[in-house]
Amino acid sequence: MNYPLEEVFRTEGVPEFTFVRPPNFGELLVDIRNPGKPVIVEGQSGTGKTTAVKKIIEEALSGAGFEYLSARRAKDMPRILELANTAPRGRFIVDDFHRLESPVQAKIADIIKISAEEYDDDSHPKVVIIGINRVGSELIHLVHDIAKRCGIHRIAAASLETTKELIQKGEEKLRVGFTDYEAIFAETKGDYWLTQLVCKSICLMNGVTETKAEPFKLKFDPAELRSRVVQRLEHGYQEAVKEFCRGRRFRSTNDPYLKLLRCVGQQDSSIVDLTELANANPDVRGSINNIKEKRLATLIESKPICDQYFYYNPETKVFAIEDPALFYYLKHLDWEGIRTACGFRVGAREYEFDFAISFAGENRPLAALIAQQLQALDCAVFYDEWFEANYLGKAWHKTFTQIFGDQSRYVVCVLDNHHAEKIWPTFERECFTPRVAEGSVIPIYVDDTPIVGIPKDIVGISFKNYTSFGAELPNKVTDDIVFKLIERLEDA
């Protein structure tokens, strides 16, 4: 019988001919078959979570009436919300659970808990949840005693033997022979989907598009294979990567998103905790800490192409690249080429912050408004309250010396009699006044107090009597301060 290559090594949908069972397939089947037991299936993209569940339904539970729903599909969302809000009777598979909003996740978690507690009451829905790694732990965070009531399964990557089994099934259908299983396994690291793609690519490199009339030996050079795979993926992913790296508001010096993505591409897993990643990589710690609280989530929400490929939970700080092909592409990407394609300035000095704000406590409301508006324009801002957790256990004296001394591109100082007289603002001023001569200190004058270290002829922004602006204050801050700061930054 003649089989098309794309049907044998499938990169879309569930493999018909080359499906291999993960090691815990039997345990997963038993829990899904159990009518009263909720099930959570987790693991990174490409590990075969959805494929394994669908195979179980197809082979053993075809008449059980399971309804498959995915948070990725808009048409499924009304039904998912109905499940969350009314807990209808039935059997449900909820895929991409991690993409649901936290309140919806919490409602489904409560349904799971009740269903498990009232095992003999068939009025409750049977729910199978599929999500990325840590979806189980996130559910436990939502409903702390759910772990002992569920079957939680993690689909592990394929072993060398399982990878061989997958390849050999394809060899049989196509009447071909792969010369080096170990090299393929080394390239795919046991990723089921990527193994399908690599095998398909090797066949195409050898001109094989369907079952051969006679047995045929396949040959390939690993470097050429990688180049071909990356080149093939480039058309699908380069634009998404560029849009992510350029941030919500592009500036030639605003590259923390590029640094984050490059660092993630160097990891073994496509799912990372950004707090752990920052702590383990001092060279990008500042960039990650600057975007992990709000800016990263805002970027992904604001650009549909980023939302399609990247996932971030700002509460748990879990960042994920959900497409295994994209992760492979990132691991082998020419990052300097991407930097140039994005339009980032080559050789420019790197700063941890675009702006560091120095102020006395009496002007905190004004400083907070400035910081919030700058952050909304995708600037890296040091505003002390936002970084207290980052510097726990460290001396502010050393931290402020670094931040106001050389880690910020510009220092914005709100100057008045309080700044002149109080201890901490005076210390901050001692850190940044040496930078006045280089034009990187931008004063905001809120009264006429002479300030030691700030010459009277330094051009700044006059913002006197701002407490009288009332409801107009935010708009005045935008027009008179923030837009000017942004213009200065873009001219840097």
C-alpha positions as CSV (number, residue, x, y, z in Angstrom):
1,M,0.0,0.0,0.0
2,N,1.2,3.5,-0.8
3,Y,1.3,6.1,2.1
4,P,2.0,9.8,1.6
5,L,4.9,11.2,3.7
6,E,2.7,13.8,5.5
7,E,0.3,11.1,6.7
8,V,3.1,8.9,8.1
9,F,5.1,11.6,9.9
10,R,2.4,14.0,10.9
11,T,3.1,17.5,12.1
12,E,-0.6,18.4,12.2
13,G,-3.2,16.5,14.2
14,V,-3.0,13.1,15.8
15,P,-0.5,10.7,14.2
16,E,-2.3,7.6,12.8
17,F,0.6,5.4,11.9
18,T,3.5,6.7,14.1
19,F,1.8,7.2,17.5
20,V,3.7,5.7,20.4
21,R,2.4,5.3,23.9
22,P,4.1,7.3,26.6
23,P,5.4,5.3,29.6
24,N,2.4,6.2,31.8
25,F,-0.3,5.6,29.1
26,G,-2.0,2.9,31.2
27,E,-2.2,4.9,34.4
28,L,-3.7,7.8,32.4
29,L,-6.2,5.5,30.7
30,V,-7.4,4.1,34.1
31,D,-8.0,7.5,35.6
32,I,-9.8,8.9,32.5
33,R,-12.0,5.8,32.5
34,N,-12.8,6.2,36.2
35,P,-16.2,7.9,36.0
36,G,-15.8,9.9,39.3
37,K,-12.2,10.9,39.2
38,P,-11.1,14.3,37.8
39,V,-7.8,14.2,35.8
40,I,-5.1,16.7,35.1
41,V,-2.7,16.1,32.3
42,E,0.3,18.4,32.2
43,G,3.6,18.7,30.3
44,Q,5.2,21.1,27.8
45,S,4.0,21.4,24.2
46,G,5.2,18.5,22.0
47,T,5.1,15.9,24.8
48,G,1.9,14.4,23.4
49,K,-0.7,15.4,26.1
50,T,-3.6,16.0,23.8
51,T,-2.6,13.1,21.5
52,A,-2.4,10.6,24.3
53,V,-5.8,11.7,25.7
54,K,-7.4,11.6,22.2
55,K,-6.0,8.1,21.6
56,I,-7.4,6.9,24.9
57,I,-10.8,8.2,23.9
58,E,-10.5,6.8,20.4
59,E,-9.2,3.3,21.4
60,A,-10.9,2.6,24.7
61,L,-13.7,5.1,25.4
62,S,-15.2,6.0,22.0
63,G,-18.7,5.6,23.3
64,A,-18.2,7.4,26.6
65,G,-19.5,10.7,25.3
66,F,-16.5,12.9,26.1
67,E,-16.8,16.5,24.8
68,Y,-13.5,18.0,23.7
69,L,-13.1,21.8,24.3
70,S,-10.1,24.0,23.9
71,A,-9.4,27.5,25.4
72,R,-7.6,28.3,22.1
73,R,-10.9,28.0,20.1
74,A,-13.2,30.9,20.4
75,K,-16.2,28.7,19.5
76,D,-15.5,26.5,22.5
77,M,-15.4,29.4,25.1
78,P,-19.2,29.7,25.7
79,R,-19.3,26.0,26.5
80,I,-16.3,26.2,28.8
81,L,-17.9,29.2,30.6
82,E,-21.1,27.2,30.9
83,L,-19.1,24.3,32.5
84,A,-17.5,26.7,34.9
85,N,-20.7,28.5,35.9
86,T,-23.3,25.7,35.9
87,A,-21.4,22.4,36.2
88,P,-23.6,20.5,33.7
89,R,-23.7,16.8,33.7
90,G,-21.4,15.2,31.2
91,R,-17.8,14.3,30.4
92,F,-15.5,17.1,29.4
93,I,-11.9,17.5,28.2
94,V,-10.7,21.1,28.7
95,D,-7.5,21.6,26.7
96,D,-5.2,24.6,27.0
97,F,-6.6,25.1,30.5
98,H,-3.7,27.5,31.4
99,R,-5.0,30.0,28.8
100,L,-8.3,30.5,30.8
101,E,-8.6,33.5,33.0
102,S,-7.9,32.9,36.7
103,P,-11.5,33.2,37.9
104,V,-12.6,30.6,35.3
105,Q,-9.8,28.3,36.4
106,A,-10.8,28.7,40.0
107,K,-14.5,27.8,39.2
108,I,-13.5,24.7,37.3
109,A,-11.1,23.7,40.1
110,D,-14.0,24.0,42.6
111,I,-16.1,21.8,40.4
112,I,-13.3,19.2,40.3
113,K,-13.1,19.2,44.1
114,I,-16.8,18.7,44.5
115,S,-17.0,16.0,41.9
116,A,-14.2,14.1,43.6
117,E,-15.7,14.5,47.0
118,E,-19.2,13.3,45.9
119,Y,-17.8,10.4,43.9
120,D,-21.1,8.4,43.8
121,D,-23.2,11.3,42.6
122,D,-23.3,11.2,38.8
123,S,-25.0,14.6,38.6
124,H,-21.5,16.2,38.6
125,P,-19.4,16.5,35.5
126,K,-16.4,14.4,34.8
127,V,-13.5,16.8,33.8
128,V,-10.2,16.0,32.2
129,I,-7.9,19.1,32.1
130,I,-5.0,19.4,29.8
131,G,-2.4,22.2,30.2
132,I,1.3,23.1,30.2
133,N,3.7,22.1,33.0
134,R,2.7,23.4,36.4
135,V,-1.0,23.6,35.6
136,G,-1.5,21.0,38.4
137,S,0.5,23.1,40.9
138,E,-1.4,26.2,39.9
139,L,-4.7,24.4,40.5
140,I,-3.5,23.3,43.9
141,H,-2.7,26.9,44.6
142,L,-6.3,27.8,43.7
143,V,-7.9,24.9,45.7
144,H,-5.2,23.7,48.1
145,D,-6.6,20.2,48.9
146,I,-7.3,19.2,45.3
147,A,-4.1,17.1,44.8
148,K,-5.3,14.1,46.7
149,R,-8.6,14.1,44.9
150,C,-7.3,14.1,41.3
151,G,-5.2,12.0,39.0
152,I,-2.4,14.3,38.0
153,H,-0.2,13.0,35.1
154,R,2.8,14.5,33.5
155,I,3.6,13.2,30.0
156,A,7.3,12.7,29.9
157,A,9.5,13.1,26.9
158,A,10.2,10.1,24.8
159,S,13.2,7.9,25.6
160,L,15.7,6.8,23.0
161,E,13.8,3.4,22.7
162,T,10.4,5.2,22.3
163,T,11.9,7.5,19.7
164,K,13.2,4.4,17.8
165,E,9.7,2.9,18.0
166,L,8.2,6.0,16.4
167,I,10.8,6.1,13.7
168,Q,10.5,2.4,12.9
169,K,6.8,2.6,12.5
170,G,7.4,5.3,9.9
171,E,10.1,3.2,8.2
172,E,7.7,0.3,7.8
173,K,5.1,2.4,6.1
174,L,7.5,4.3,3.8
175,R,9.8,1.4,3.2
176,V,12.8,3.5,4.2
177,G,15.7,3.2,6.7
178,F,17.1,5.9,8.9
179,T,20.8,5.5,9.4
180,D,21.2,7.1,12.8
181,Y,18.5,7.0,15.5
182,E,20.7,8.4,18.1
183,A,21.4,11.6,16.1
184,I,17.7,12.2,15.6
185,F,17.1,11.7,19.3
186,A,20.0,14.1,20.1
187,E,18.3,16.7,17.9
188,T,14.8,16.3,19.2
189,K,15.5,15.5,22.9
190,G,12.5,13.1,23.0
191,D,10.0,15.7,21.8
192,Y,7.3,13.7,19.9
193,W,6.2,16.4,17.6
194,L,9.7,17.5,16.7
195,T,10.7,13.9,16.0
196,Q,7.9,13.8,13.5
197,L,9.1,17.1,11.9
198,V,12.8,16.0,11.8
199,C,11.9,12.6,10.2
200,K,9.7,14.3,7.7
201,S,12.5,16.7,6.8
202,I,15.1,13.9,6.4
203,C,12.7,12.2,4.0
204,L,12.4,15.3,2.0
205,M,16.1,15.9,1.9
206,N,16.3,12.4,0.3
207,G,13.5,13.1,-2.2
208,V,11.1,10.8,-0.4
209,T,7.4,12.0,-0.5
210,E,5.6,8.6,-0.3
211,T,6.2,4.9,0.1
212,K,9.2,3.7,-1.9
213,A,8.8,0.9,-4.4
214,E,12.0,-0.7,-3.0
215,P,13.8,-0.3,0.4
216,F,15.7,2.9,0.5
217,K,18.4,4.1,2.9
218,L,18.1,7.7,4.2
219,K,21.2,9.8,4.7
220,F,21.6,13.2,6.3
221,D,24.1,15.6,7.7
222,P,23.0,16.9,11.2
223,A,24.1,20.5,10.5
224,E,22.3,20.6,7.1
225,L,19.2,19.1,8.7
226,R,19.2,21.8,11.4
227,S,19.7,24.5,8.9
228,R,16.8,23.2,6.7
229,V,14.5,22.9,9.7
230,V,15.2,26.4,10.9
231,Q,14.9,27.8,7.5
232,R,11.6,26.2,7.0
233,L,10.4,27.5,10.4
234,E,11.6,31.0,9.8
235,H,8.7,32.0,7.5
236,G,6.3,31.0,10.2
237,Y,8.0,32.4,13.2
238,Q,10.4,35.3,12.4
239,E,7.6,37.9,12.4
240,A,6.3,36.7,15.8
241,V,9.8,36.8,17.3
242,K,10.5,40.3,15.9
243,E,7.2,41.6,17.2
244,F,7.9,40.2,20.7
245,C,11.5,41.5,20.7
246,R,10.5,45.0,19.6
247,G,8.2,45.4,22.6
248,R,4.9,47.3,22.8
249,R,6.5,50.6,21.9
250,F,9.6,50.2,19.8
251,R,12.8,52.1,20.6
252,S,16.2,51.3,19.3
253,T,17.5,50.9,22.9
254,N,14.4,49.1,24.4
255,D,15.5,45.4,24.1
256,P,14.7,43.6,27.4
257,Y,12.2,41.4,25.5
258,L,14.9,40.3,23.1
259,K,17.2,39.5,26.1
260,L,14.5,37.5,27.8
261,L,13.6,35.4,24.6
262,R,17.3,34.7,23.9
263,C,17.8,33.5,27.5
264,V,14.7,31.3,27.3
265,G,16.0,29.8,24.1
266,Q,19.2,28.7,25.9
267,Q,17.2,26.7,28.5
268,D,16.3,23.0,28.4
269,S,12.6,23.6,28.8
270,S,10.3,26.0,27.0
271,I,8.5,26.7,30.3
272,V,10.4,28.8,32.8
273,D,9.8,30.7,36.1
274,L,11.0,34.2,35.4
275,T,12.0,34.8,39.0
276,E,14.2,31.7,38.9
277,L,15.5,32.6,35.4
278,A,16.4,36.1,36.5
279,N,18.2,34.9,39.6
280,A,20.2,32.4,37.6
281,N,21.3,34.8,34.9
282,P,22.8,38.0,36.3
283,D,23.5,39.4,32.8
284,V,19.7,39.6,32.1
285,R,18.4,39.9,35.6
286,G,17.6,43.6,35.3
287,S,15.9,43.2,32.0
288,I,13.7,40.4,33.2
289,N,12.8,42.1,36.5
290,N,11.8,45.2,34.6
291,I,9.2,43.5,32.5
292,K,8.0,40.5,34.5
293,E,5.5,42.4,36.7
294,K,3.3,44.3,34.2
295,R,5.1,45.1,30.9
296,L,5.4,41.5,29.6
297,A,1.8,40.7,30.2
298,T,0.7,43.9,28.5
299,L,2.9,43.3,25.5
300,I,1.4,39.8,25.0
301,E,-2.1,41.1,25.4
302,S,-1.6,44.0,23.0
303,K,-0.2,42.0,20.1
304,P,-2.3,39.1,18.8
305,I,0.7,37.5,17.1
306,C,2.5,37.4,20.5
307,D,-0.6,36.1,22.3
308,Q,-0.7,33.3,19.7
309,Y,2.8,31.9,20.5
310,F,3.7,33.1,24.0
311,Y,2.1,32.5,27.4
312,Y,2.7,34.4,30.6
313,N,1.0,34.3,34.0
314,P,2.0,37.5,35.9
315,E,0.8,36.0,39.1
316,T,3.0,32.8,39.1
317,K,5.6,34.4,36.8
318,V,5.5,31.3,34.5
319,F,6.5,32.1,30.9
320,A,6.0,29.5,28.2
321,I,6.6,29.0,24.5
322,E,3.8,26.7,23.7
323,D,4.8,25.7,20.2
324,P,7.8,23.2,20.2
325,A,8.8,24.2,16.7
326,L,9.1,27.8,17.8
327,F,11.2,26.7,20.8
328,Y,13.5,24.7,18.4
329,Y,13.7,27.8,16.2
330,L,14.7,30.0,19.1
331,K,17.4,27.6,20.2
332,H,19.1,27.8,16.9
333,L,18.4,31.4,15.9
334,D,20.9,33.9,14.8
335,W,20.2,36.5,17.5
336,E,22.5,39.1,16.1
337,G,20.6,38.9,12.9
338,I,17.3,39.3,14.7
339,R,18.7,42.3,16.6
340,T,19.6,43.9,13.3
341,A,16.3,43.0,11.7
342,C,14.4,44.5,14.7
343,G,16.3,47.8,14.3
344,F,18.1,47.8,17.7
345,R,21.1,50.0,17.9
346,V,24.3,48.0,17.7
347,G,27.0,48.6,20.2
348,A,24.9,51.0,22.3
349,R,25.6,51.0,26.0
350,E,23.0,49.0,27.9
351,Y,21.2,50.3,31.0
352,E,19.0,48.4,33.4
353,F,16.5,51.3,33.6
354,D,15.5,54.0,31.1
355,F,14.6,56.3,34.0
356,A,15.2,56.3,37.8
357,I,13.0,58.6,39.7
358,S,14.5,60.5,42.7
359,F,12.0,62.3,45.1
360,A,11.2,63.1,48.6
361,G,8.2,61.3,50.3
362,E,6.1,64.4,50.1
363,N,6.1,64.2,46.3
364,R,5.4,60.4,46.1
365,P,2.0,60.9,44.4
366,L,3.6,62.9,41.6
367,A,6.5,60.4,41.3
368,A,4.1,57.5,41.2
369,L,2.1,59.2,38.4
370,I,5.2,59.8,36.3
371,A,6.4,56.2,36.9
372,Q,3.0,54.7,35.9
373,Q,2.7,56.7,32.8
374,L,6.2,55.9,31.7
375,Q,5.7,52.2,32.3
376,A,2.5,52.4,30.3
377,L,4.7,53.6,27.4
378,D,6.9,50.5,27.8
379,C,9.8,52.2,29.6
380,A,11.9,50.5,32.2
381,V,11.5,52.7,35.3
382,F,13.0,52.5,38.7
383,Y,10.4,53.6,41.2
384,D,11.3,52.3,44.7
385,E,8.0,50.7,45.7
386,W,8.0,48.5,42.7
387,F,11.4,46.9,43.5
388,E,11.3,46.4,47.3
389,A,10.9,42.6,46.9
390,N,13.8,42.4,44.5
391,Y,16.2,44.0,47.0
392,L,15.0,42.3,50.2
393,G,18.1,41.6,52.4
394,K,20.2,44.0,50.4
395,A,21.5,47.4,51.5
396,W,19.6,50.3,49.9
397,H,22.9,52.3,50.1
398,K,24.7,50.1,47.7
399,T,21.6,49.6,45.5
400,F,20.9,53.3,45.1
401,T,24.5,54.0,44.4
402,Q,24.3,51.6,41.4
403,I,20.9,52.6,40.2
404,F,21.3,56.4,40.3
405,G,25.0,56.2,39.4
406,D,25.3,54.1,36.3
407,Q,22.3,51.6,35.9
408,S,19.8,54.2,34.6
409,R,19.9,56.0,31.3
410,Y,18.4,59.1,32.8
411,V,17.7,60.3,36.4
412,V,14.4,62.2,36.8
413,C,14.6,64.2,40.1
414,V,11.7,65.9,41.6
415,L,13.4,68.9,43.3
416,D,12.0,71.1,46.1
417,N,13.0,72.0,49.7
418,H,12.2,68.5,50.9
419,H,14.6,67.0,48.4
420,A,17.2,69.5,49.5
421,E,16.8,68.8,53.2
422,K,16.0,65.1,53.7
423,I,18.6,62.4,54.2
424,W,17.7,59.8,51.5
425,P,17.1,62.3,48.6
426,T,20.3,64.0,49.5
427,F,22.2,60.7,49.3
428,E,20.5,59.9,45.9
429,R,21.6,63.3,44.7
430,E,25.2,62.6,45.7
431,C,25.0,59.5,43.5
432,F,23.7,61.2,40.4
433,T,25.1,64.8,40.5
434,P,28.4,63.6,38.8
435,R,26.2,62.8,35.8
436,V,24.8,66.3,35.5
437,A,27.6,67.3,33.1
438,E,26.8,64.5,30.7
439,G,23.2,65.6,30.4
440,S,21.6,62.5,31.9
441,V,19.9,64.3,34.9
442,I,16.5,65.8,34.2
443,P,15.2,68.0,37.0
444,I,11.6,68.7,37.6
445,Y,11.3,71.9,39.6
446,V,8.3,72.0,42.0
447,D,9.6,75.1,43.9
448,D,12.4,77.5,43.7
449,T,14.7,76.0,46.3
450,P,18.4,76.1,45.3
451,I,19.8,72.5,45.1
452,V,23.4,71.7,45.8
453,G,25.0,70.0,42.8
454,I,22.3,71.1,40.3
455,P,23.4,74.4,38.6
456,K,20.7,77.0,38.1
457,D,21.2,76.9,34.3
458,I,20.4,73.2,33.9
459,V,17.3,73.0,31.7
460,G,14.6,71.1,33.5
461,I,10.8,71.0,33.6
462,S,8.9,73.5,35.7
463,F,6.0,72.0,37.5
464,K,5.3,74.3,40.4
465,N,2.1,74.4,42.5
466,Y,1.1,71.0,41.0
467,T,-1.1,70.2,44.0
468,S,-3.6,72.8,42.8
469,F,-4.2,71.0,39.5
470,G,-6.8,68.6,41.0
471,A,-8.4,66.2,38.6
472,E,-6.3,67.6,35.8
473,L,-3.0,66.5,37.3
474,P,-2.7,63.2,35.4
475,N,-3.2,65.0,32.1
476,K,-0.8,67.7,33.0
477,V,1.8,65.1,34.0
478,T,1.3,63.5,30.6
479,D,1.6,66.7,28.6
480,D,4.2,68.6,30.6
481,I,6.5,65.8,31.8
482,V,6.0,62.3,30.3
483,F,5.9,63.3,26.7
484,K,9.0,65.4,27.1
485,L,10.8,62.5,28.8
486,I,9.8,60.1,26.0
487,E,11.0,62.6,23.4
488,R,14.4,62.8,25.2
489,L,14.6,59.1,25.4
490,E,13.9,58.6,21.7
491,D,16.6,61.1,20.9
492,A,19.2,59.3,23.0
